[in-house]
Amino acid sequence: MSDVTIDRLGLDYGDNTVLKDISFHVAEGEFVTLLGPSGCGKTTTLMSIAGLAAPTRGSITCGEVTLFDGARRINRPPERRDCGVVFQSYAIWPHMSVADNVAYPLRLRRRPKAEIAAAVAETLALVGMGDLAERYPHELSGGQQQRVAMARAVVYSPRVLLLDEPLSNLDAKLREQARVWLKDIQARLGLTTIFVTHDQDEALAMSDRIVVMKDGAIEQIGAPEEVYREPSSPFVASFLGSSNLIAGTVVGSSGGRTDVRIGQDGAVLALDAPVGAAVRDVQLMVRPEDVELSEQARDRASIPVRIESRMFLGSHYRYGVSHAGTSFFVDSRDAVAGPTAHAHIPSGAARVFDATSPTTPNQEPVRA
Ligand SMILES: Nc1ncnc2c1ncn2[C@@H]1O[C@H](COP(=O)(O)OP(=O)(O)OP(=O)(O)O)[C@@H](O)[C@H]1O
Protein backbone atom coordinates (compact mmCIF):
# COMPACT_ATOMS: atom_id res chain seq x y z
CA MET A 1 0.00 0.00 0.00
CA SER A 2 1.17 3.54 -0.63
CA ASP A 3 -1.52 5.60 1.05
CA VAL A 4 -0.24 8.46 3.20
CA THR A 5 -1.54 9.37 6.66
CA ILE A 6 -0.61 12.65 8.30
CA ASP A 7 -1.63 12.58 11.95
CA ARG A 8 -1.53 15.71 14.12
CA LEU A 9 1.64 16.93 12.46
CA GLY A 10 3.11 19.98 14.15
CA LEU A 11 6.20 22.00 13.31
CA ASP A 12 7.65 24.99 15.14
CA TYR A 13 10.46 27.29 14.08
CA GLY A 14 11.32 28.75 17.48
CA ASP A 15 8.18 30.54 18.68
CA ASN A 16 6.61 30.36 15.23
CA THR A 17 4.18 27.45 14.90
CA VAL A 18 4.17 26.76 11.19
CA LEU A 19 2.07 23.56 11.23
CA LYS A 20 -0.69 23.40 13.85
CA ASP A 21 -1.19 19.67 14.34
CA ILE A 22 -2.72 18.96 10.94
CA SER A 23 -4.25 15.62 9.92
CA PHE A 24 -5.30 14.26 6.54
CA HIS A 25 -5.19 11.03 4.57
CA VAL A 26 -4.26 10.44 0.93
CA ALA A 27 -5.59 7.19 -0.51
CA GLU A 28 -3.49 4.99 -2.77
CA GLY A 29 -3.41 6.46 -6.29
CA GLU A 30 -5.17 9.63 -5.18
CA PHE A 31 -4.18 13.13 -6.35
CA VAL A 32 -4.47 15.49 -3.39
CA THR A 33 -3.59 19.17 -3.57
CA LEU A 34 -2.47 21.39 -0.71
CA LEU A 35 -3.86 24.82 -1.57
CA GLY A 36 -3.53 28.06 0.31
CA PRO A 37 -1.97 31.51 0.37
CA SER A 38 1.76 32.12 0.62
CA GLY A 39 3.21 31.15 3.99
CA CYS A 40 0.30 28.90 5.08
CA GLY A 41 2.58 25.86 5.41
CA LYS A 42 2.01 23.91 2.18
CA THR A 43 5.68 23.45 1.31
CA THR A 44 6.58 22.69 4.91
CA THR A 45 3.97 19.90 4.92
CA LEU A 46 5.30 18.46 1.66
CA MET A 47 8.93 18.70 2.79
CA SER A 48 8.03 17.01 6.07
CA ILE A 49 6.68 14.06 4.08
CA ALA A 50 9.83 14.02 1.92
CA GLY A 51 12.02 14.11 5.05
CA LEU A 52 13.47 17.51 4.11
CA ALA A 53 11.82 19.43 6.98
CA ALA A 54 11.86 18.43 10.63
CA PRO A 55 8.41 18.26 12.26
CA THR A 56 8.21 18.74 16.01
CA ARG A 57 5.37 16.31 16.72
CA GLY A 58 2.78 14.00 15.18
CA SER A 59 3.34 11.24 12.66
CA ILE A 60 3.55 10.47 8.94
CA THR A 61 2.98 6.97 7.62
CA CYS A 62 3.06 5.57 4.11
CA GLY A 63 1.25 2.24 3.90
CA GLU A 64 2.68 0.18 6.74
CA VAL A 65 5.88 2.22 6.96
CA THR A 66 6.30 4.95 9.56
CA LEU A 67 8.22 7.81 7.96
CA PHE A 68 8.09 10.05 11.01
CA ASP A 69 6.78 9.67 14.54
CA GLY A 70 7.64 12.39 17.04
CA ALA A 71 6.60 10.40 20.10
CA ARG A 72 8.49 7.25 19.04
CA ARG A 73 11.48 9.26 17.74
CA ILE A 74 11.26 7.69 14.30
CA ASN A 75 12.59 9.81 11.43
CA ARG A 76 13.40 7.92 8.25
CA PRO A 77 16.08 9.62 6.13
CA PRO A 78 14.80 11.13 2.86
CA GLU A 79 16.55 8.56 0.65
CA ARG A 80 14.70 5.74 2.43
CA ARG A 81 11.22 7.28 2.12
CA ASP A 82 10.63 6.29 -1.49
CA CYS A 83 9.17 9.67 -2.43
CA GLY A 84 9.72 11.18 -5.88
CA VAL A 85 9.93 14.96 -5.55
CA VAL A 86 9.58 17.66 -8.20
CA PHE A 87 10.44 21.19 -7.09
CA GLN A 88 9.34 24.50 -8.57
CA SER A 89 12.94 25.09 -9.69
CA TYR A 90 13.10 21.56 -11.23
CA ALA A 91 16.57 21.16 -9.63
CA ILE A 92 17.92 19.09 -12.51
CA TRP A 93 21.72 18.79 -12.77
CA PRO A 94 23.08 21.33 -15.31
CA HIS A 95 26.22 19.31 -16.05
CA MET A 96 24.37 16.07 -16.86
CA SER A 97 22.53 15.15 -20.04
CA VAL A 98 18.79 14.50 -19.94
CA ALA A 99 19.39 10.72 -19.91
CA ASP A 100 21.96 10.99 -17.10
CA ASN A 101 19.65 13.19 -15.02
CA VAL A 102 16.88 10.63 -15.30
CA ALA A 103 19.29 7.72 -14.67
CA TYR A 104 20.65 9.37 -11.52
CA PRO A 105 18.13 8.00 -8.96
CA LEU A 106 18.62 4.48 -10.37
CA ARG A 107 22.43 4.75 -10.23
CA LEU A 108 22.11 5.88 -6.60
CA ARG A 109 20.15 2.69 -5.99
CA ARG A 110 22.84 0.67 -7.78
CA ARG A 111 20.50 -0.88 -10.33
CA PRO A 112 22.08 -2.93 -13.14
CA LYS A 113 23.15 -0.97 -16.26
CA ALA A 114 20.73 -2.68 -18.64
CA GLU A 115 17.80 -2.08 -16.29
CA ILE A 116 18.77 1.61 -15.99
CA ALA A 117 18.98 2.05 -19.77
CA ALA A 118 15.57 0.43 -20.29
CA ALA A 119 13.89 2.41 -17.50
CA VAL A 120 15.37 5.73 -18.70
CA ALA A 121 14.21 5.11 -22.29
CA GLU A 122 10.74 4.08 -21.15
CA THR A 123 10.33 7.05 -18.80
CA LEU A 124 11.63 9.61 -21.31
CA ALA A 125 9.14 8.23 -23.83
CA LEU A 126 6.41 8.55 -21.20
CA VAL A 127 7.09 12.28 -20.76
CA GLY A 128 7.57 12.84 -24.50
CA MET A 129 11.33 13.48 -24.26
CA GLY A 130 12.63 10.36 -26.01
CA ASP A 131 14.30 12.35 -28.81
CA LEU A 132 16.14 14.74 -26.51
CA ALA A 133 17.95 12.24 -24.27
CA GLU A 134 21.44 13.53 -25.13
CA ARG A 135 20.68 17.24 -24.69
CA TYR A 136 21.84 19.25 -21.68
CA PRO A 137 19.45 21.30 -19.51
CA HIS A 138 20.60 24.66 -20.96
CA GLU A 139 19.56 23.37 -24.40
CA LEU A 140 15.97 22.78 -23.21
CA SER A 141 12.92 25.03 -22.82
CA GLY A 142 11.33 25.47 -19.39
CA GLY A 143 8.57 23.03 -20.28
CA GLN A 144 11.11 20.41 -21.40
CA GLN A 145 13.17 20.86 -18.21
CA GLN A 146 10.02 20.33 -16.24
CA ARG A 147 9.40 17.04 -18.07
CA VAL A 148 12.94 15.91 -17.24
CA ALA A 149 12.33 16.71 -13.56
CA MET A 150 9.12 14.71 -13.69
CA ALA A 151 10.85 11.78 -15.42
CA ARG A 152 13.60 11.79 -12.79
CA ALA A 153 10.98 11.74 -10.01
CA VAL A 154 9.02 8.77 -11.37
CA VAL A 155 11.78 6.66 -13.00
CA TYR A 156 12.31 4.41 -9.98
CA SER A 157 8.56 3.88 -9.35
CA PRO A 158 8.38 5.73 -6.03
CA ARG A 159 5.54 4.94 -3.66
CA VAL A 160 4.56 8.60 -3.48
CA LEU A 161 4.98 11.58 -5.81
CA LEU A 162 5.44 14.98 -4.16
CA LEU A 163 5.07 18.02 -6.41
CA ASP A 164 5.91 21.53 -5.17
CA GLU A 165 4.47 24.12 -7.59
CA PRO A 166 6.03 22.26 -10.55
CA LEU A 167 4.11 24.28 -13.14
CA SER A 168 4.59 27.79 -11.83
CA ASN A 169 7.62 28.64 -13.99
CA LEU A 170 5.75 27.90 -17.21
CA ASP A 171 3.87 30.51 -19.19
CA ALA A 172 0.07 30.41 -19.10
CA LYS A 173 -0.50 28.34 -22.25
CA LEU A 174 2.22 25.79 -21.53
CA ARG A 175 0.97 25.54 -18.00
CA GLU A 176 -2.50 24.49 -19.12
CA GLN A 177 -1.04 21.80 -21.39
CA ALA A 178 1.29 20.64 -18.61
CA ARG A 179 -1.68 20.18 -16.26
CA VAL A 180 -3.16 17.70 -18.68
CA TRP A 181 -0.04 15.62 -19.33
CA LEU A 182 1.06 15.64 -15.69
CA LYS A 183 -2.35 14.42 -14.55
CA ASP A 184 -2.35 11.86 -17.34
CA ILE A 185 1.03 10.43 -16.30
CA GLN A 186 0.00 10.36 -12.64
CA ALA A 187 -3.18 8.47 -13.49
CA ARG A 188 -1.42 6.05 -15.86
CA LEU A 189 1.20 5.18 -13.25
CA GLY A 190 -1.45 5.16 -10.48
CA LEU A 191 0.87 7.21 -8.27
CA THR A 192 -0.27 8.50 -4.90
CA THR A 193 0.38 12.21 -5.40
CA ILE A 194 0.53 15.26 -3.16
CA PHE A 195 0.66 18.52 -5.08
CA VAL A 196 1.34 21.98 -3.68
CA THR A 197 0.00 25.10 -5.34
CA HIS A 198 -1.42 28.51 -4.54
CA ASP A 199 -3.22 28.49 -7.90
CA GLN A 200 -6.88 27.71 -7.37
CA ASP A 201 -7.55 26.91 -11.04
CA GLU A 202 -4.76 24.34 -11.02
CA ALA A 203 -6.12 22.80 -7.82
CA LEU A 204 -9.68 22.62 -9.14
CA ALA A 205 -8.61 21.20 -12.49
CA MET A 206 -6.23 18.49 -11.33
CA SER A 207 -7.19 17.21 -7.89
CA ASP A 208 -9.26 14.32 -6.63
CA ARG A 209 -9.43 16.23 -3.35
CA ILE A 210 -8.18 19.59 -2.14
CA VAL A 211 -6.81 20.42 1.32
CA VAL A 212 -7.31 24.16 1.84
CA MET A 213 -4.79 25.53 4.33
CA LYS A 214 -4.57 28.81 6.21
CA ASP A 215 -2.02 29.87 8.85
CA GLY A 216 -0.64 26.35 9.34
CA ALA A 217 -4.07 24.75 9.82
CA ILE A 218 -6.56 22.97 7.57
CA GLU A 219 -9.67 24.98 6.73
CA GLN A 220 -11.44 22.38 4.61
CA ILE A 221 -10.85 19.08 2.84
CA GLY A 222 -13.04 17.97 -0.04
CA ALA A 223 -13.49 17.22 -3.71
CA PRO A 224 -13.00 20.27 -5.97
CA GLU A 225 -16.75 20.59 -6.53
CA GLU A 226 -17.40 20.41 -2.79
CA VAL A 227 -14.91 23.07 -1.67
CA TYR A 228 -16.02 25.32 -4.53
CA ARG A 229 -19.77 24.93 -4.07
CA GLU A 230 -19.93 24.34 -0.34
CA PRO A 231 -17.06 26.29 1.22
CA SER A 232 -16.96 25.83 4.98
CA SER A 233 -15.87 29.39 5.73
CA PRO A 234 -15.74 32.83 4.11
CA PHE A 235 -11.97 32.31 3.75
CA VAL A 236 -12.42 29.20 1.57
CA ALA A 237 -15.20 30.92 -0.35
CA SER A 238 -13.03 33.89 -1.20
CA PHE A 239 -9.89 31.84 -1.86
CA LEU A 240 -11.54 29.54 -4.41
CA GLY A 241 -13.09 31.45 -7.25
CA SER A 242 -14.73 34.85 -7.03
CA SER A 243 -17.13 35.37 -4.17
CA ASN A 244 -19.28 38.20 -2.95
CA LEU A 245 -19.41 38.39 0.83
CA ILE A 246 -22.50 40.50 1.54
CA ALA A 247 -23.35 41.74 5.02
CA GLY A 248 -26.95 41.06 6.03
CA THR A 249 -29.37 40.70 8.92
CA VAL A 250 -31.63 37.74 9.63
CA VAL A 251 -35.24 38.96 9.78
CA GLY A 252 -36.96 35.56 9.94
CA SER A 253 -36.33 31.84 9.66
CA SER A 254 -38.34 28.64 9.59
CA GLY A 255 -38.09 25.13 8.21
CA GLY A 256 -34.59 25.46 6.81
CA ARG A 257 -35.33 28.77 5.11
CA THR A 258 -33.96 32.11 6.20
CA ASP A 259 -35.01 35.63 5.32
CA VAL A 260 -32.03 37.96 5.19
CA ARG A 261 -32.11 41.71 4.72
CA ILE A 262 -29.23 43.01 2.60
CA GLY A 263 -27.24 45.59 4.58
CA GLN A 264 -29.24 47.78 6.98
CA ASP A 265 -32.21 48.68 4.85
CA GLY A 266 -31.98 46.67 1.62
CA ALA A 267 -34.31 44.11 0.08
CA VAL A 268 -35.11 40.86 1.90
CA LEU A 269 -33.89 37.63 0.30
CA ALA A 270 -35.70 34.34 1.02
CA LEU A 271 -32.88 31.78 1.10
CA ASP A 272 -32.78 27.97 1.25
CA ALA A 273 -30.22 27.97 4.05
CA PRO A 274 -30.76 27.25 7.74
CA VAL A 275 -29.19 29.37 10.50
CA GLY A 276 -28.89 28.92 14.26
CA ALA A 277 -31.70 30.45 16.32
CA ALA A 278 -29.49 33.13 17.89
CA VAL A 279 -27.78 34.21 14.70
CA ARG A 280 -28.61 37.74 13.55
CA ASP A 281 -25.70 39.34 11.73
CA VAL A 282 -24.61 37.21 8.78
CA GLN A 283 -22.39 37.20 5.74
CA LEU A 284 -23.92 35.89 2.55
CA MET A 285 -21.53 34.17 0.18
CA VAL A 286 -22.77 34.43 -3.40
CA ARG A 287 -20.77 33.70 -6.54
CA PRO A 288 -21.05 36.38 -9.26
CA GLU A 289 -21.88 33.67 -11.80
CA ASP A 290 -24.92 32.59 -9.74
CA VAL A 291 -26.56 36.01 -9.79
CA GLU A 292 -28.62 36.96 -12.81
CA LEU A 293 -28.83 40.47 -14.13
CA SER A 294 -31.72 41.75 -16.25
CA GLU A 295 -32.88 45.13 -17.43
CA GLN A 296 -36.46 44.51 -16.23
CA ALA A 297 -37.64 43.16 -12.87
CA ARG A 298 -38.54 39.48 -13.35
CA ASP A 299 -40.52 38.87 -10.17
CA ARG A 300 -40.85 40.00 -6.57
CA ALA A 301 -37.41 38.56 -5.72
CA SER A 302 -35.66 40.86 -8.22
CA ILE A 303 -33.47 43.45 -6.52
CA PRO A 304 -33.08 46.91 -8.05
CA VAL A 305 -29.39 47.74 -8.49
CA ARG A 306 -27.26 50.57 -9.81
CA ILE A 307 -24.50 49.56 -12.19
CA GLU A 308 -21.20 50.98 -10.94
CA SER A 309 -18.68 49.28 -13.24
CA ARG A 310 -18.40 46.92 -16.20
CA MET A 311 -15.54 44.69 -17.33
CA PHE A 312 -15.52 42.54 -20.46
CA LEU A 313 -13.82 39.23 -19.61
CA GLY A 314 -14.13 37.41 -22.93
CA SER A 315 -16.78 34.80 -22.15
CA HIS A 316 -18.88 37.22 -20.07
CA TYR A 317 -19.16 40.67 -18.54
CA ARG A 318 -18.53 41.32 -14.85
CA TYR A 319 -20.70 44.11 -13.45
CA GLY A 320 -20.05 45.88 -10.18
CA VAL A 321 -23.50 46.76 -8.83
CA SER A 322 -24.85 48.36 -5.66
CA HIS A 323 -28.08 48.02 -3.75
CA ALA A 324 -28.95 50.03 -0.64
CA GLY A 325 -25.29 50.91 -0.06
CA THR A 326 -24.05 47.32 -0.55
CA SER A 327 -21.78 46.51 -3.49
CA PHE A 328 -21.34 43.14 -5.18
CA PHE A 329 -20.33 41.62 -8.51
CA VAL A 330 -22.59 39.95 -11.06
CA ASP A 331 -21.51 38.00 -14.16
CA SER A 332 -23.63 38.23 -17.26
CA ARG A 333 -23.17 36.77 -20.74
CA ASP A 334 -25.21 39.62 -22.17
CA ALA A 335 -24.44 43.31 -22.02
CA VAL A 336 -26.85 45.27 -19.81
CA ALA A 337 -27.41 48.92 -20.70
CA GLY A 338 -27.75 50.52 -17.24
CA PRO A 339 -27.41 52.75 -15.35
CA THR A 340 -29.91 50.69 -13.34
CA ALA A 341 -30.91 47.01 -13.64
CA HIS A 342 -32.31 44.13 -11.57
CA ALA A 343 -30.30 41.40 -9.87
CA HIS A 344 -31.83 38.03 -9.09
CA ILE A 345 -30.19 35.88 -6.41
CA PRO A 346 -31.70 32.35 -6.59
CA SER A 347 -32.83 31.09 -3.18
CA GLY A 348 -30.29 28.23 -3.24
CA ALA A 349 -27.33 30.29 -4.44
CA ALA A 350 -26.25 31.87 -1.16
CA ARG A 351 -24.36 30.35 1.75
CA VAL A 352 -24.99 31.97 5.10
CA PHE A 353 -22.21 32.47 7.65
CA ASP A 354 -22.53 33.86 11.16
CA ALA A 355 -20.73 37.21 10.90
CA THR A 356 -19.92 37.34 14.61
CA SER A 357 -18.13 34.01 14.98
CA PRO A 358 -14.45 34.07 14.04
CA THR A 359 -13.33 31.91 11.14
CA THR A 360 -11.82 28.94 12.88
CA PRO A 361 -10.19 25.95 11.21
CA ASN A 362 -12.70 23.40 9.92
CA GLN A 363 -15.53 25.74 10.79
CA GLU A 364 -18.80 24.48 9.45
CA PRO A 365 -21.28 26.91 7.93
CA VAL A 366 -23.98 28.04 10.32
CA ARG A 367 -26.46 25.24 10.92
CA ALA A 368 -29.78 25.19 12.72
N1 LIG B 1 13.63 27.33 7.65
C1 LIG B 1 12.70 28.14 8.16
N2 LIG B 1 12.92 28.86 9.28
C2 LIG B 1 11.97 29.66 9.80
N3 LIG B 1 10.72 29.82 9.27
C3 LIG B 1 10.46 29.14 8.15
C4 LIG B 1 11.40 28.27 7.52
N4 LIG B 1 10.83 27.73 6.42
C5 LIG B 1 9.59 28.24 6.37
N5 LIG B 1 9.36 29.08 7.38
C6 LIG B 1 8.09 29.80 7.64
O1 LIG B 1 7.08 28.84 7.71
C7 LIG B 1 5.86 29.36 7.16
C8 LIG B 1 5.32 28.40 6.14
O2 LIG B 1 6.19 28.36 5.03
P1 LIG B 1 5.89 27.46 3.75
O3 LIG B 1 7.04 27.62 2.80
O4 LIG B 1 5.55 26.10 4.18
O5 LIG B 1 4.60 28.16 3.17
P2 LIG B 1 3.89 27.94 1.79
O6 LIG B 1 2.43 27.84 2.09
O7 LIG B 1 4.50 26.82 1.03
O8 LIG B 1 4.18 29.33 1.06
P3 LIG B 1 4.64 29.65 -0.46
O9 LIG B 1 3.43 29.43 -1.31
O10 LIG B 1 5.03 31.10 -0.38
O11 LIG B 1 5.79 28.74 -0.76
C9 LIG B 1 6.19 30.74 6.63
O12 LIG B 1 5.76 31.69 7.57
C10 LIG B 1 7.70 30.74 6.52
O13 LIG B 1 8.21 32.02 6.69
The ligand as a Gaussian input file, in Angstrom:
#p B3LYP/6-31G(d) Opt

LIG

0 1
 N       13.632000      27.328000       7.651000
 C       12.700000      28.143000       8.157000
 N       12.924000      28.860000       9.280000
 C       11.968000      29.656000       9.798000
 N       10.721000      29.818000       9.269000
 C       10.456000      29.142000       8.146000
 C       11.404000      28.268000       7.517000
 N       10.830000      27.728000       6.420000
 C        9.595000      28.242000       6.366000
 N        9.356000      29.076000       7.378000
 C        8.094000      29.802000       7.643000
 O        7.085000      28.838000       7.709000
 C        5.864000      29.360000       7.163000
 C        5.317000      28.401000       6.135000
 O        6.191000      28.364000       5.030000
 P        5.891000      27.459000       3.747000
 O        7.040000      27.619000       2.804000
 O        5.546000      26.096000       4.179000
 O        4.601000      28.161000       3.171000
 P        3.889000      27.940000       1.787000
 O        2.435000      27.843000       2.094000
 O        4.500000      26.822000       1.035000
 O        4.178000      29.330000       1.061000
 P        4.637000      29.650000      -0.457000
 O        3.429000      29.430000      -1.312000
 O        5.034000      31.102000      -0.379000
 O        5.792000      28.742000      -0.760000
 C        6.190000      30.736000       6.629000
 O        5.762000      31.692000       7.574000
 C        7.697000      30.735000       6.517000
 O        8.209000      32.017000       6.691000

